[in-house]
Amino acid sequence: MLGLFVDVQGVSGYATGFVVYFVLGLGALAIAVSLYRSEPTTVPTETPAPAGD
């Protein structure tokens, strides 16, 4: 990814590519933390059978 910015923008692409890479990394980290901390939804494993025949 960094190479793409360098190819397009020249030497200044190193800084731009690094910033974009850094922001994407922080975004991925934030998503991972939010998913890790979220509580799983509890689904009842056994449902009672209907009483009427």
CYANA upper distance limits for C-alpha pairs under 8 A (distance plus 0.5 A):
  1 MET  CA      5 PHE  CA      7.40
  1 MET  CA     17 GLY  CA      7.65
  1 MET  CA     21 TYR  CA      8.22
  2 LEU  CA      6 VAL  CA      6.93
  2 LEU  CA     13 GLY  CA      8.09
  2 LEU  CA     14 TYR  CA      7.09
  2 LEU  CA     17 GLY  CA      5.37
  2 LEU  CA     18 PHE  CA      7.13
  2 LEU  CA     21 TYR  CA      8.02
  3 GLY  CA      7 ASP  CA      6.57
  3 GLY  CA     14 TYR  CA      8.49
  3 GLY  CA     17 GLY  CA      8.42
  4 LEU  CA      8 VAL  CA      6.70
  4 LEU  CA     17 GLY  CA      8.47
  5 PHE  CA      9 GLN  CA      6.24
  5 PHE  CA     10 GLY  CA      7.89
  5 PHE  CA     13 GLY  CA      5.20
  5 PHE  CA     14 TYR  CA      7.25
  5 PHE  CA     16 THR  CA      7.52
  5 PHE  CA     17 GLY  CA      5.93
  6 VAL  CA     10 GLY  CA      5.25
  6 VAL  CA     11 VAL  CA      6.36
  6 VAL  CA     12 SER  CA      7.57
  6 VAL  CA     13 GLY  CA      4.80
  6 VAL  CA     14 TYR  CA      6.26
  6 VAL  CA     17 GLY  CA      7.97
  7 ASP  CA     13 GLY  CA      8.04
  8 VAL  CA     13 GLY  CA      7.70
  9 GLN  CA     13 GLY  CA      5.34
 10 GLY  CA     14 TYR  CA      8.35
 12 SER  CA     16 THR  CA      7.23
 13 GLY  CA     17 GLY  CA      6.13
 14 TYR  CA     18 PHE  CA      6.49
 15 ALA  CA     19 VAL  CA      6.68
 16 THR  CA     20 VAL  CA      6.73
 17 GLY  CA     21 TYR  CA      6.47
 18 PHE  CA     22 PHE  CA      6.43
 19 VAL  CA     23 VAL  CA      6.60
 20 VAL  CA     24 LEU  CA      6.63
 21 TYR  CA     25 GLY  CA      6.63
 22 PHE  CA     26 LEU  CA      6.72
 23 VAL  CA     27 GLY  CA      6.62
 24 LEU  CA     28 ALA  CA      6.64
 25 GLY  CA     29 LEU  CA      6.63
 26 LEU  CA     30 ALA  CA      6.61
 27 GLY  CA     31 ILE  CA      6.74
 28 ALA  CA     32 ALA  CA      6.64
 29 LEU  CA     33 VAL  CA      6.65
 30 ALA  CA     34 SER  CA      6.65
 31 ILE  CA     35 LEU  CA      6.62
 32 ALA  CA     36 TYR  CA      6.51
 33 VAL  CA     37 ARG  CA      6.64
 34 SER  CA     38 SER  CA      6.67
